[in-house]
């Protein structure tokens, strides 16, 4: 529904219905005349499961259907890092830049942040003293 609900109000209105064909054609990334689950980004599971924690698609954010996101179309959190995300400095986030954002989100990395590594090139949890178990804080002593 996100692709068709261009203004994001939760209702597909008459003008959005009129633009449905255009929106659906944009989903057909390989231009074979068919829209597959992979192109939509769905897994075939129930819609309630897909909507929880699901990352937006470029087309769902691209309100003017120009194939890129301008700062006004960007969600608030994306606006905060817009200049860093817009790596080519053209004032838009294109599909390549958007894909990079999704990769960072999936990897837990922030824009401009390097992958988490410890000194010596070790990943957290590797080598001596590393642990992937949480450490408990020292018990507080009562000050009397």
C-alpha positions in Angstrom: 0.0 0.0 0.0 2.9 2.3 0.7 3.8 2.6 -3.0 0.2 3.6 -3.9 -0.4 5.9 -0.9 1.9 8.6 -2.2 0.9 11.2 0.4 1.3 8.7 3.3 -2.1 9.4 4.9 -3.2 5.7 5.0 -5.8 6.0 2.3 -5.5 5.6 -1.4 -7.3 8.6 -2.8 -8.7 9.2 -6.4 -5.5 10.9 -7.7 -3.4 8.1 -6.2 -5.6 5.5 -7.9 -5.1 7.4 -11.2 -1.3 7.1 -10.6 -1.4 3.5 -9.6 -0.1 2.2 -12.9 2.8 4.6 -12.9 3.7 3.6 -9.3 3.4 -0.1 -10.1 5.6 0.2 -13.2 8.3 1.8 -11.0 8.4 -1.3 -8.9 9.2 -3.4 -12.0 13.0 -2.8 -11.6 14.1 -5.2 -14.3 11.5 -3.9 -16.8 10.1 -7.4 -17.7 6.5 -6.3 -17.4 6.0 -8.2 -14.1 6.3 -7.2 -10.4 7.8 -9.9 -8.3 8.0 -10.2 -4.5 11.7 -9.5 -4.7 11.0 -6.2 -6.5 8.4 -5.2 -4.0 10.6 -6.3 -1.1 8.1 -8.7 0.4 8.6 -12.2 1.7 5.2 -13.5 1.1 4.3 -13.6 4.8 1.4 -11.8 6.4 1.2 -8.1 5.9 1.3 -7.3 9.6 4.6 -9.1 9.9 6.0 -7.3 7.0 5.1 -3.9 8.2 6.8 -4.2 11.6 10.3 -3.1 11.5 10.3 -2.9 7.7 12.5 -0.3 6.1 10.9 2.1 3.6 11.6 1.7 -0.1 12.9 4.6 -2.3 9.6 4.7 -4.2 7.5 4.9 -1.0 9.4 8.0 0.0 9.6 9.5 -3.5 6.4 11.5 -3.4 6.9 13.3 -6.7 8.0 10.1 -8.5 11.2 11.6 -9.9 13.2 8.5 -8.9 15.1 10.3 -6.1 14.4 11.8 -2.7 14.7 15.5 -1.9 15.1 16.9 1.6 11.4 17.6 1.9 10.4 14.0 1.0 13.0 12.5 3.4 11.8 11.2 6.8 12.9 13.3 9.8 15.9 11.0 10.7 17.1 11.0 7.1 16.9 14.8 7.0 19.2 15.0 10.0 22.0 13.3 7.9 20.9 14.4 4.5 24.1 16.2 3.5 26.2 13.1 4.5 23.9 10.7 2.8 23.8 12.8 -0.4 27.4 11.8 -1.3 27.5 13.4 -4.7 26.1 16.7 -3.4 23.3 17.1 -5.9 20.6 17.8 -3.3 18.9 14.5 -3.9 19.3 10.9 -2.5 19.3 8.6 -5.6 18.9 4.9 -5.6 22.7 4.2 -5.1 22.8 6.5 -2.1 19.6 5.1 -0.7 20.9 1.6 -1.0 24.0 2.6 0.9 21.7 4.0 3.7 19.8 0.7 3.8 23.1 -1.3 4.1 24.3 0.9 6.9 20.9 0.5 8.7 21.0 -3.3 8.3 24.6 -3.3 9.5 23.9 -1.0 12.4 26.3 1.6 11.1 25.7 5.4 11.0 26.6 7.6 8.0 30.3 8.4 8.0 31.0 5.8 10.7 33.5 3.1 10.1 32.7 -0.6 10.8 33.2 -1.5 14.5 36.7 -2.9 15.0 38.9 -3.0 18.0 42.5 -1.9 17.9 44.7 -4.5 16.2 41.9 -5.2 13.7 39.9 -7.5 16.0 36.2 -7.7 16.0 34.5 -7.2 19.4 34.6 -10.6 21.1 37.8 -11.8 19.4 41.1 -12.3 21.1 41.9 -12.0 24.8 39.4 -10.3 27.1 36.8 -10.1 24.4 33.3 -11.3 25.2 30.0 -11.2 23.4 28.3 -11.5 26.8 27.1 -8.3 28.5 29.1 -7.2 31.5 27.4 -6.4 34.7 28.2 -3.2 36.4 29.9 -3.4 39.8 27.5 -3.3 42.7 26.9 0.1 44.2 28.1 0.5 47.7 25.7 2.2 50.1 27.1 5.6 51.3 26.1 5.9 54.9 
